Amino acid sequence: MKILIAGAGGAPSEGVINSLLRCNKGDEVIGMGSEAIDLVLSSANRKYLVPYADDPNYEAELFKILDREKPDLIHFQNDLEVYEASKIRDKIKATGTKVYMPDHHVIDTCVNKYKSYLKWKESGVKVPTNRLINTEDDLKNAFDELGDENQRIWLRASSIGGGGKGALPTNNFEFARGWIDRYDGWGDFIAAELLTSDTVTWLSIWHEGELVVGQTRIRKGWIHGNRTLSGVTGVTKVGQTYSSEAIDKIAIDSIHAVDPKPHGIYGVDMAYDKQGIANPTEINISRFFTTVLFFTEAGLNMPKMFKDIAVHGEFPNLTQKINPLSDELLWLRGMDSKPRLMTSDKIEKELIAL
């Protein structure tokens, strides 16, 4: 079988590619991507350079690859490409290549943070109050209505984009106005009540409304987080396996709020409020998070499960569908160093105390 992975060379896709290369079925993993330097570093068996997904030539170049390679499955690993490819999924499937994605209206909701917020609020899922910022008056009102004890609010772009696009905590109106101007973000940015810096993610695969597997991970820091105004980079430095029935329920309720019959990959990002309750902030839809290799190394190869369902019609035989991994496993990452699966006691044993 041939599996085509988009965004090859980028960290989100390489975790998937390296997980698939650990499979024992002899499947070929082909990569395509839009950044030549990233692409040549990819672990994929063969690599194709394509335009960005919003380029007018993207579709034609994609179908040249499909015609040449005739892959059995194609999978996309960034929001823009997920969204654009979703719109032409029927044409992709007509070539004989499978896709395993939620309905397009679900993807449209999840890649837009304000649409997601409205769905959660309507369904009774606890979320911080959000306001769409169309005008300077909206921004002023957001500070008045949503500011914490230090008058801080959380700003971010609502539209497609990862890595905390446009994210900014601030209590300064003039700075916030300039920030939105910088991103040409009037009508797109949203302001929200500020949550804490404690975050948790629930990554899951579903098939026609049934949960296949779900696993929780805590984020304990961002790589280069101290180099951004928000402290958020989208690149996890330390991840930790975790389990909580409360988190499981919030994540599942958040997913069902946007899709009553989930099908594909749903990664619910949550941040804790000051009452200690996790609030969903976004669903990373139809893609695995960047550190999915963490779970693979720990014994839960979710990209393999995804591929086996889509291509081979095989479902995993799990004794526990939710949080099958043990708690307290750590995934340590850094620039230009190989990530490591660890536990706290192993870290202590490797370090020399003076």
N, C-alpha and C positions, 0 to 999 in steps of 0.2 A: 504494500500500500504506500501511496505518496501523500504526505501531509504538507501543505503549503502554509507557512506562518508569515504573516505580514509584520512589518516593523522590525525585521531581523537586524541584529546588532545592537539595538536598544535594550536597556536593562529589562523592561517589562517582557519583551519577547524572548530574550535569551534564557530567562528562567523557564519559560515554557519549552523552548527548543531543547535545552539541556535535560529537562525532565523527560521529554519524548525520546531522546537518544538513550535513555536508560531502560527503555522498553526492550523486551526480548522477542518481539514479533518480526524484527527485520524491516520495519517500516522505514522509508526514506523521509527525511525531514528537509524540505526545501525552504529557503528563505527569500523574502523580497523586502526591500526597504528603500527609503528615500534619502538616506544619508550615506554617501559612499564610504567614508572613513569608518563609520559604525559597521556598515555591512561587511567590509572585508574582515572585521574582527569576529564575525558571527561564527558559531559552531555548526551552522547548517551545512548540509552536504553539498548544495549548490545555491548560488545567490544571484538574484536579479535586482537591478537598480530600476526603480519606478518613480514617477513624479509623486508629489504629495497628493493626498486623497481629494483635496479641493481644487486640484489642477484640472483644466479641461481635458488634458490628455491621459489622465489617470485611468479611466475606464478602458480605453483602447489598449493601453499597455498591459493592464491586468489581464485582459482577454487574450492577448498574445501569449502570455505565460500559461494561462489555462489551456490554450490550444496546443501549446508545445509540450507541456508536462502532463496534462490530463490528471491532475491530482484528485485523490478520492475525497479529501476534506480540505477546506480553507478556513483559517482562523485569524482574527484580527485582534490587535493588542493595544490600540489607543483609541480614545473616544471619537476623534475626528474620522478615523478610518472605519471604525465600527459603524458610525452613523451613515457615512457615505456609502459604504458597501451594503448596508442593510437596505438601502433604497433600490439596489439593483440585484437583490438576492435571487429573485426569480430568474433573471437572466443568467446568473451564476449557476444555479441549479439546473438550468436547461442544458448546460454543457456536460452534465454528469457529475459535477463536483458538489459534494454535500456542504451545507452550512448548518450550524447548530446554534441558533440565535433566538432570543425572545422576539415577539412581534415588534414591528417597527414603531408602533405608537408607544410601546413600553420603553424602547431605546430613546425615542424622542423626549419622553418625560424624564428619564434618568440622566441624560446628558445636559439637561437644563435644571440647575439647582432650584430655581424658583418654582418650576412646575412640580418638581419632587416635593418641595416644601408644602405646596397647596394640597397635594394628594395625601400627605401624612397628616396634615392638620384636619382635613376633611374626614379622615378615618379615625381620628382620635389618638394617633401616635404622638407622644410628647415630643415637641420640638421647640426650639427657641423662636420667639417672634421674629419674622423676617419682613422687611419692607423693600419693595422695588424702588430704586432711586431713578426717577425720571428728570427731576429738576432740583435746583438748589434748595427750594422750599422743602422738598421731600427729604433732603439730606439734613436740613436743620431740624425737621420734625423727628427724624430718626434719632438724633442726639438727645432730643427732649424725651422721647418715648422709650428708647431702648438702652440708653446709657446706664452703666453700672455706677457704683458709688464713686468711681473716679471719672465718670462721664465718658467711659470708653465704649465704643461699639466695634463690631467686627464687620469689615467690608470685604467683599470678594466678587469676582465676576460670576454671573449666573450661567453664561454660555459655555460651549465646549472648551475644555482645556484642563490639563492635569497639573500636578506640582503646586497646588495651592494658587492657581492663577489669580493674580490681583489681590491676594489675601493681605489684609492689613488690620491690626488692632490700633485704634487711635482715639484720642479725645480732643483732637484739634480740627475744627471745621475747615479752616483754610488749607491745612495739609490734606485733608480728605478730599476737598474739592479739586485741588491740584492733582491728587492721585487719580481721581476718576477722569480728569482731563487727559492725563498722561496715557491712559488706556482707551481713550475715546469711549468711555463706559457709561455715559448717560443713557438710561433706558435698558441697560444690561446689568449694572452692578446692583447688588442687594446689600442691605445693612441688616445685621442681626444682633440679638443679645449675645454678649460675650460668654462663651463657655470656658471651662478650664482647659488646661493643656493636656490633660489625661485622655488618651484616645484608645479605642479598641475597634477591631475589624472582624467581621464574620463573613468568611468566604464560603460559597456554597455552589453546588451543581444541582440542577433540577431537571426532571424529564416529564413533560406533559402534566405538570401540576404536582408531581410527587418529588419529595426531597430525596436525592441520591446520597449526598454527604454535605456536612457543614462543619467547619472548624474555626475556632476563635483564636485570634492573635492580638496581643497587646503590643503597642509600639512604645518603646522606652527611649526614643530619641531619634532625631533626624541627622543625616549626614549634612554637614555645612549649615545646620539650622541657625548657627550664630552669625551667619553672613546674610541673612534676610531680615527684613523688617518684621515679618510675621512670625519668624521662627520655624516656618513650614517650608520644606523643599520638595516633598513628595518622595524622598529617598530615605527609607528607613535605615537607621544605624544599628539598632538593637531591636529584634522582635522576640516575643516570648509566647509560647503556647499557654492557653488559659481556658478555663471553662466556668460558665455561670448560667444557670437556668434562666435568670432574669435577662441576661444578654441574649440568650437563644430566643426568648419570646419577643424581645424588642426587634431583633433582626428579622424574624419570620413575619411579625406583624408589619414591619416596614416594607418587606418584599410583597406581601399580599395586598398592601395598600396601593402599590403601583401595578400589580399584575396578579389577578385572581388565579391564574393558571401558569405559574412560572415554568420556563423552559430555557435552559442554558445556564450561564454563569451569572451570579449575583453576589457582589462583594459590598456589604453594608459597612460604611465608615461611620463611626459614632464618636462623640466627645461627651464627657461627663459634665453635667451642670453642677452648680454649687451645692445641690441637695444630694449629689452622688448618684444621680440617675443618668444613664447613657441616652443621649439624644442622637438620632440619625442626622448626618450632615450631607451625605450623598450615597448613592449606590453606583459603584463601578460596574457598569452593565456589560455583559457579554465578553468580559475579559478577566484574566487572572491578575492579582496584584503582583507588584514587582518581585516580592520575596517568596513567590510560590515554590521556588527550589528549596526553601526552608522545610516546607512540609514534605517534599519529595525525599530529602535527605533523612528526615525523621521517620519515614516509612509510609507516608500518605501521598502517593503520586497522583494528584488531581488532574493534571493534563493528560496522563495516561488513561485515567478513568473517562475523561471527556472524550478522548479519541476513540477508545474502545466502544463507548456507547454509540457515537456518531457513525463510525466506520464499520465496526464488527458486530454491533448490536449486543455487546456483552456488558453486563452490569457488575459492579464490584460486589463481592460477598463480604460485607462488613458486619461484625457482631454488634457494632455501635455506629449509627449513622451520624450522630451529633457529637463532636469533639472526641473522635477516636484516639487522638494522640494524648499522651500524658502531659500534665501541666509542668510548667517551669523549665521547658526546653528553651534554649536561647539560640538565636541566629545572629552572629556578629559580622558586621560588614564594614568595609572601609574602601577608600579609593586605592586601586592598584594592588589590592591584597585579596587573596582567596577567602571567601566567607567561610565561617566555621560553625558547625553545630556543637553547642557546648551546654554545660550546666554551671551554675554558680560555683559549686565546689571544685570543678575542674579548673575554672579560672584561677581560683585561689591557689591550687596546687602548682600551677605553672609559674606563678609570680614569686619573686624573691623579696621577702620583707627584710629590711635592714634594722 
